[in-house]
Amino acid sequence: MTLTKHGIMVRRDGCRAVMPLALIALVLLAAPGRLQAQRPTLLSGFDPIGNAGDGIHLYGVTGFVGWESVANPTGGFYLPNGATVKGDVPYGGSLSVGWVHRRERSNVSISYTTSYLGQARYSSLNALSHFVMLSADRRLSRKWSVGFSGSSALTTYDQMLFSPTVLSSLVAVPATFDDLASAVLAGKFTNDQLASLLTGAPVIESPARTLFFGNRLFLSTASASLSYAHSSRLSTSFFSSANLSQHLHDGERPGDPQYRFLIPRAIAGSAGIGVSYAWSPRTSMGVNVSSSRGFSQFEDSYTTVGTAFLGRTMGQHWFASLHAGGGFVTALRSQYTARRGTSPVGGANLGYKTYAHTFMASYDRTLGQSFGAGAADITTASAAWRWWRPGRNWGLNSSYVRQQFHHGAFGGIDGWRTAFGLTRRLGRYMLVETAYTYASYSNTSATLPAYASAQHAVRMSIMWTPEGQEGR
């Protein structure tokens, strides 16, 4: 495998570059996996689903302005004639709308968010982003229930930089301790926002996403589940998913940054089964087995993973879970030396919630291929904390996420980011948040040029929502 200085480039026609969504359905039928993703929101306290009643809703309008130490991580693009990447002042706004239909036995929701991000210096990087999400579930009988979710997004690196991680979105949901513990430990949902966050599609939360797919990216995901409750303690679920990640071309002018990227397009699908048993009101256990298939120019292979898990609620404020198992890869086509044998997988989750504080931490080591870089050991460590006393006007939040990719087509890639935010409520309908984030990534691959990046960014956002912020 040979990579040029400019990376692997694709056609300039962005419309032709996007894989039709029909292909997603074909992958879903051929080798459908479980989804776990987030929505790209600008404020950590805002969830576009909300708790509004039936009908069409305007969920919020946001405006922001900020500063970045470099326009984008220096490993992510190159400048002609050896020029240096400079800092920039990003600005923009977003609008979120949606439709909700709730009944006793079924729920359907559709949300759409559009956002514009401009750059004062590198104006060719100005971009309009879109995100649409559909979520539906229905209880077929006393024992059977089905669910479906799908989403599509056209987004950029800068939108990812300040978007909340999965954990930071979870700690921001106005849910009780029992709701949060039940959703995380047993997959039982009594809160729509928790359900949508924990049954969404996997996303690359690390800044290393830019190294894989470049600055502008199209994502599309779909998932389906079927659950059967044998009793109040024992349940079985069947789940499947498919996702597409597609590099999109950036408009360029002479002297503006041009992005390197490694993977033009990646497709993955998976299917699995899980069995869960509630040993007691505080303790649950079970097993999950899934098989996935990934397609990219580097590899076409199957990955099979099996794990056992144990979760327990401890007292009135703590809950924790552990999972462990193994996985193996069956390569059908590979441009690199495919891994062989069984690899260990495992991880843990920890949660804490009181009247004002919510904290969650997670560690996971798995065998995956949804990023198109071949089957790789993926290690993810993340944490999030939020403090907000109900009825008060001030709130604090912070988050951390790190993803490491070992083996696969590109060897070792490491990316992480951390963020801190101070939120102030101005009346019932308006929030102001000042946020700081630091992002970095690097690689230790023998097949790639040495990349290393570091970026500081600050952003002030103002959000107005007609639903109000009472209880936040």
N, C-alpha and C positions, 0 to 999 in steps of 0.2 A: 504494500500500500504506500503510495506516494502522495504527499500533500504539498502543494505549492505555497508560496508566501501569501497568496491572496485567498487561499482556502479553496473549497469546492463550491463552485458557483452554479446557479440554476438560471432558467430562462427569465427574462425581464417581465414577461407578461404575468402579472400577479394573479389575474383571474384564471388563466389556464393552469397556473401552478397549484391552485387549491383542488384537492381531490374531492370529487363529488361525494355527497353524504351517502349516496347509495352504496358506495364501497364500504362505508362503515357498517352498514347493515349486513353486507356479505361476510365481513370479518366476524361480526357478532354471531352469525349462524354457523360459520365454519369453526371457530374456536373462541366462543365468547369469553370478566374478572371483577373483582369488587372495586367499587369506586370510593375514593375518599378525597374530596377536594374542597376548594374554597371559592368564594366569589371575589372578583377584583373590585373591592371598594376602597375609597380614599380615606375614610375615617374608621378607626377601629371600633367605634361604638354604633356603626350603622349597618343594618342588615336589610337588603332590598326586599326580602319576603315580608318581614314585619308581622304584626298581629292584627292587621286591618280586617274589616268585614268583607263580604262578597262584593264583587264588582271591580271596576277599573279605578286605579289609584295612582296618584303622584306621590312617590315615596320620598323624594328629596332632590334638592339642587345644591351643588357644591362648587365653590370657587377656590383656587389656591395659587400661591406664588412661592418660589423657593430659591435655593442656591445649591450648586453642586461643585465640588472641588475640581472635578474633570467632567466633561460632557458625558462621558461613559467610560467604564473601565478600559484602560489602555490596552489590555490584552484582547479586547473585543473587536478592535478595528485598527486600521492603519491609515496614516496620512501620507500623501505623496511627498517626495523629496525629503523624507525624514523629519517633517514638521512635528511639533509637539502638540498634543491634545490639551486644550485649555479648559478652564471652568466655564460654567454657563448659568443662566437664570431661567429655569423652567417656570411656566405659568399655564393656567388652563382652568377647566371646569368640567362638571359632569351632571347628567340628568338621569334619574331612575324612575321608571313607571312600571306598572304591572297589572295583572288581572288575577283575582282569587275567586274560587268557587268551592265552598265547603258544605258538605252534607254529613248526615249521621254516619254513613258507611263509606264515604269517599271524599277525597280532597284533590283539587287540581289548582296549580298556580303557575303563572307565567310571568317572568320579570325580564325587563330589558334596561340596560344601562349603556349610555353612550358618553364618551368623554373625549375632550380635546386637550392635547398637550403641545405647547409651543416652546421653542428654544430661542432665547434672545440672540445668541451668537451663531449657532449652527441651525439656521432656520430651515434647512432642507430636511432636518429630522422631525419637523412638526408633523404630528400624526393625529388622526381621528380613530378612536378605538371603539369597539362594540362588544357587548356581552349579552347573550340571551340564554335563558334557562327555563326549562319545563320540568315540573315535578308533579307526579300523580300517584295516588295509592287508593286501593279499594279493598274493603273487607268482604270477601266472597261468601263466607259463612262464619259460623262460630269458631272454626278451626283454621280456615284457609284465608290468606290475604296475599295480594300482589302489589308490586310497586314498580314505578318506572321513573327514570330521570334522564335528562339529556341537556347538553349545553354546547354552545359554540362561542368562540371568542376570537377577535382580531385585536392583538395587543402588542405592546412594545416593552423593552427593558425598563424604561422609566416608570411605566404603569406598575410593573412588578415590584419595583424598588420600594414603594410605599404601600403596597397592598398588604393586608393582614395575612399572616400565616393561618393555617388551620387552627392551631391552638389559641392564637390571639383572637380569632373569631369566636371560638367556643367560650372563652372566659368572658367575652363581652355580651353573650346572650343572656337576657334577663330570665334565668331559669332557677328553680329551687335546687337544693343540694340533691334531693332524691331524683329529680328529673335528670340532672347531669350525670350522676353516678349510674343510673339505670341505662342511659343511652350509651355511655362509654363502656361499661362492663358487660352488659347483656344485650345491647342492640335493641332495647325496648324504648320506643319513642312516644312521649306524651307532649312534646314540644316540636312544632313544625320547623323552627330554625335549627334546632339540634339535629333533627332528621336530615334536613337538606345538607348540612355541613358534613355529616358523617356518612352519607351515602352518595357523595359526589365523586368526581373523577380525580385520579391522581395528577398532581401538577408538580413541575420542578420549581420548588420554592427558593432554590439557591441561585445566587448570581451566575453560577456556572451554566445556567440555561442559555446565556448569550453565546457562550463558547460552542454549545451544541447546535443551536438553531439560528443564531444571529439576533439582530435587534427586533425585527418585526416578525410576528409569529401568528399563524392561524391554528387554533385548537378546536377540536370537536370531539365530544364524548357522548356515550349512551350507556345506560345500565338498566337491568331488569332483575327483579327478585320475586321469588315465590316462597311463602312461608307456611308451615303447617305446625300448629300447636297440638301436640299429642295430649298434653295436660297443662295445668297451670305451671308445672315445673319443667317439662321437657318439650323442646321445639326443634324443628329442622328447617333449614332454609337452603334454597337453591339460588345461586346468583350468577350473573354473567355481565360482561361489559366489553366495550370496544372503544378505542380512542385513536385519533389522528393528530399528529404534530407536523406542521408544514412551514418551512421557511418562506417568507415573502420578501420580495425585493424592495429596498429603500430607494426613494428618489434621491439623486445625487447631483451635486454641482462640483466643478473643479475646486479642489482645496478643502472640501468637506470630508468628514470621516466616512470611510467605507468599511463595512463590516466583514470580518472573516466569519465563517461558520463551517461546521464539520458535516452536518447531516441535512440534506435538502428536505427529506420527508421520512417519517417513521409511523408505522401502523402496528397496533397491538390489540389483541383480544384475549379474553380468558373466561373460564367458567369454573364453578366450584360448588361445594356443598359444605354446610356447617351444621353441627349438632351442639345444642347448648342445654345444660341441665342445672337447675337451681337447687343446689344441695341444701340451702337454707335461705331465709330472707336476706341474709348478708353475703352469702357465698355462692358463686356460680362457676361452672367449669364446662369444658367441651373440647371439640376438635374441629379443625378446618382443613380441607384439602382442596387445592385449586391447580388448574393447569392452564398455561397461557402460551400464546404463539405470537412472536414478534417478527415483523418484516421491515427491512431496510436494505440499502445497498451493501451493507456489511455482513448481514447475517439473516438467515431464515431458520428459526429454531423453536422448539418447545421447551418450556420450563415448568416443572412440577414441584410444588411445595406443599408439605403437610406440617401442621403445628397442633399442639395441645395448649390450652390456656386455662388459667385460674384467676378469678377476680374476687375481691372481697371489699366490702364497706367496713371501715374501722371507725366506730364511734359516730358522731354527728357531723364531722367535718372532713374526714379523710376517706379516700378510696384508692385502691391500687390493683394492678393486674400484672401477670407474667405470662409469657408465651414462649414456646421453644419447639424446635423440630428440625427438619432437614429438607433439602431440595436438590434436584439434579437437572441437567440440561441434555436435551437430545437435539443435536445440530443436524439440519438438513442441508444447509449451504452456509459456508463461512469463508470470509476473506482473511481470517486470522486463525491462530491455533485455538480451537474451541476448548473450553475447560471440560474436564472429565471427573467422574466420581461424585460423591455426595458432599454437599456443603452444609454446615450448620447454620440455622437461622434462629432468631429469637429476639426478645425485647421486653420492655416493661413500660407501664404507664402509672403515673402518680397524680392524684388530684386533691385539692384542698379548697374548701369554700366556707366562708363565714358571712356575716351580715354585710361587710364592706369589701372583703378580700376574696379574690378567686385566683387560684394558681394551678397550673398544670404543667407537667413535664413528661417527656416521652423519649424513649430510645428504641430504635428498631434496626436490626440487621437482616436483610432479606436478599433473595436472589431474584433479580428482575431484569426486564429488557424493554420496558415501555419507552425508553428514551432513544431507541434505535441504534445504540452503540454496542449492540451485541449483549449477550447474557453477562451480567456483572453483579458482583457483590455490592449492594447499596446500603450504606450506613447513614441513618438519619437521627440526629439528636436535636430536640427542640424543647423550648420552654416558653411560657407566657404568664404574665401576672397583670392583674387589673385591680385597682382600688377605686371604689366610688360608693360613698355612703348615700343610700336613697334619700332624696330630698335635698341633698347638698348640690352646690353649683360647680365644685371642682372634682376632677378625677385624674388619675395617673394610670399609665399602662406601659408595659415593656415586653419585648419578645426577643427570642434568639432562635436561629435555625442553622444547622450545618449539615451538608450532604457530601458524602465521600463516595466516589465510584472507583472500585478496584477491579482489575482484570478487564474483560471486555475488549473492544476494538482499540481503545485509546489508553489502556493502562490506568494510572492513577490520576483522578481529577478531584479537587477539593474546593468547595465553595461555601461561604457562610455570610450571614448578615445579622445584625442586631439593631434594635430600634427602641426608642423611648419617646413617649408622648405625654403632654400636659393638656388636659381638656377643660374648657370652661363653658358652662351653659349660660347663654344670654336669653333669659326668658324661657318660655315653654317651647318655642319652635326653632331656636337657633343654637348651634354649637360652634365654638372656635377651638381648634386644636393646633398646637405647635409641636412638630415632631422632628426628631433627629434620627438618622440611620447611617450605619457604616456597613459597607459591603466589600467583599474581597473574594478572589478565587485564584487558583494556581493549578499547575499540573506537573506530574513527575513522569510523564510518558516518554518512552524512548522513540516513539513514532511521530511526535509532534514537536514543533518549536516550543521553547520555554515561554510560557505565559504566566504573568503574575500581575495582579491588579489590586488597587485599593481606592476607595471612593468614599468621601464624606458628603452628606446631603442634609439640608434643612428645609422644611416646608411648613407654611402656615395655611391652614384650610378653614373655610367658613362654610357650614352646612345649614340649610334650612329645610325642615320637613313638616308638612302639615299634620302628620300623625302625632306630633308633639314628643317631648322627651321626659314625660313624667315617670318617676320611678327609676330613672337611670342613675 
